Amino acid sequence: VVTRVAAARPEEIRRHNLGLLLREIHQHGALTRADLTAALGLNRSTIGALVSDLVQLGLVEEYIPPGRDRAGRPSHVVAPRADGPYVLAVEVGVERLITAAIGLGGTVYARQEHPIEGHARRPDAIVAQIVAEGAAIAAQLPPGARAVAIGVSVPGTVRQRDGFVEHAPNLDWRAIPFAAMLQAKFADPVDVLVGNDADLGAVAEHQRGAAIGYDHMIYLNGSVGVGAGIIAEGRQLHGVGGYAGEIGHMTINPDGPPCHCGSTGCVETYIGEHALLRAAGITDQHGAEAIAALFRAAEAGEPNASAAVHTVAVWLGRTLANIVNLFNPQAVVVGGSLAEVVRLERLTVESELDRRAMAASRSGVKVLLPGLKQDSALIGAAELAFQTLLEAPDVPLPAVAN
Ligand SMILES: [Zn+2]
């Protein structure tokens, strides 16, 4: 087999370098030209030219830092432009819809959260609500600021290539062409990207949260549903269709309780919120308030609630042991309501992990709480939405407007 490798043309090299530079500023915020020169390994005049291109494109601004009067020329600071492009980040949860305007550098300009239940969970209702929230957010922002993409987090299996939701069991969605449905609401071909909540949470925690610098990390997201996002060798592990990481549906007891996915005895039926409530003997309540009340009771030492959290902590430790044996990560970030289980019962979780994980893998792994609190998936949705701009900052994107 003869592989022909085409030589890169100058405009491709320029675009590649523009992307690298913008990505650096997106990741770290304001940087000096000297920082950028060191980070990219390009010479000062090339950096200067690339920065002025990004200034011209309206993506960054450059200024001389105030209050510096020592000898020598201060290095110019390059920062994301405050009224530059933003993305509309959306987290479709089982019980709430969160929308936010997020700019380069990860700055959240506006954020709205609404409870959803019943018919409001249907895909067409969610699409309509996203469009309405996007317009409401745009009205709050300075004139001129424009959304250049929409990133959506969904608690289900999402086909990566086209944002088709195969199955979101806890929303009762099956075979929903979600990205296409949302796109159809706009006159221009708006960039809409859809991802799985745990996958997006992993990206966000790796890039901006508790796992910065850990290129082998897992984000385990557990609320009503349980799933994982996997970063291996610094890259996201998607699998062939984009469905990798469904740890919540690993069978841990074939004779266990029935699961929403159609199987029985899945991890989710032992550490998901329904399992937690069931373990506490609560059958008549569900939802975020019931879970919050249960954690408060456990913290106050109420016996049923404490025992339920302990039971889930044991199963969480077993789940983490499977994850650690399988992936040998440096860190597992535990998010969603499972973060509260770790906070209340860390010793139980860690000792079960000690008991069941292979010693070589166990010794190096940290169990961390999310650095982005409850917003890991939302921030991850913004990172997904920014991909197109970061790959080709010089190609104009249609604004999200209808
Ligand atoms: Zn299942």
Residues whose N, C-alpha, C, O or C-beta is under 5 A from the ligand:
A	BS01	ZN	G248 H249 C259 C261 S263 C266
